[in-house]
Amino acid sequence: MTLLIIIIVLALIFDYINGFHDAANAIATVVATKVLTPFQAVLWAAFFNFLAYWVFGFGVADTVAKTADTMQIDLVVILAGVIAAICWNLLTWWLGIPSSSSHTLIGGFAGAAVAHAIAIHGFSGYVDAEGVTHHWYDIVSWYKAGKDGGMPSGVLIIIAFIVLAPLLGALASYLISIWLLNASRKSIGPKIFTVALMIATIWFVYTQMIPYEEIIKDGHKPRFASSVFWSVAFEPHNIKWFLVAFIVLTVSGFCLIFSSLNLHQADAALKKMQLLSSAAFSLGHGGNDSQKVMGIIAAAVVVYINTNPGVHMDSWLDVALPSEDGAFKMPSWIPLACYSAIAAGTLSGGWKIVKTMGSKITKVTSFEGVAAETAGALTLYFTEHLKIPVSTTHTITGSIIGVGLTKRVSAVRWGVTVSLIWAWILTIPISALLAGIIYYVLSVFI
């Protein structure tokens, strides 16, 4: 039990480090455009990091918890993974490199699990109790097909989104920038497009809503049992789609009046909208990254139960991973602690990375800030819906590159960008290797 408590504490410390390591993702553009002072910006971002507790479910946490087979690992594996993730995060923060905290954690977890499998079984195959042959690499969930044609999961999908997440962010921010640029012109075409987009958004979000009957299915208790309306409105899945609609409709409303504003009025309006886009991205950051730590804590509890059969778990550690016939079960203190830790970390700031994100990639104005943060937020919401633990760092970096490309290709400082990409590529293998080494060292003493 002592080792389990240590892992939980270290996981929350990692979450705190994640907050100040990734604070730049949400505040870099509002600081660069002087919409908020640095202190105001971290307060703003931290508040919405914590607010994400009421918005997001546990889909990403489930994916992270199942990175390795919890039936075949022990607590030393998870401890080594968390320590490696903390070390790499602190190093990249110190160097001012906006690497991915998410990939650091997953790489560390996977690397320690592989080291464990090699230590126990070597490189040759082994037969389990059911007569099935396994190999050392089978301990990690590399790829798992989605249910009923849904999104597949596994470490290979997470690795694929090292490329896909920034590309999606860049594409979204580029399209939003083009939309805003055309909306500034006094012509009817962009207004017709904007109205059509508003109608399509309302229809799409309406189709995604979960009705009250579905919410209370299988005895699930809604947040407001006394009111059908508030139960539907505050269902986490529905809140997320309401936010998507609110973001798109707000930007659409601005586009409809953009051409009638003078330069000063437009800049003032864009700075107000930057507060909205930054808040939306901070929500996505809190919801996406806090769930990864929840997944690690959940995996640790399940491993403890597996390695101590018959042990009685107190209600505060009553955790169960989803199965074919069950949902993710997690006591409320775990998500509350995770969201609090990441919010506290964001309050601490990460000024070296703010400088990289806010000025070194491309010069950012209020216009570009709105486009980048809006694109980043929407990308995070959709990937969270698909239960994919993407990097908020990669997403916002790609979004900033996308708005830079609307000016000209040379507006992006590609030398800085290439350095960042190398850091992204190396994060998972270095974290995995470091975790493997730490696992072997810890195994000597534990």
Salt bridges, closest charged atoms under 4 A:
ASP22 OD1 - HIS21 ND1 2.76
ASP22 OD2 - HIS285 NE2 3.93
ASP62 OD1 - LYS66 NZ 3.30
ASP74 OD2 - HIS116 ND1 3.87
ASP128 OD2 - HIS134 NE2 2.79
ASP138 OD2 - HIS135 ND1 3.87
ASP267 OD2 - LYS271 NZ 3.80
ASP289 OD2 - HIS285 NE2 3.52
ASP289 OD1 - LYS292 NZ 2.88
ASP318 OD2 - LYS329 NZ 2.90
GLU324 OE1 - LYS147 NZ 3.89
GLU368 OE2 - LYS407 NZ 3.77
GLU384 OE1 - LYS240 NZ 2.62
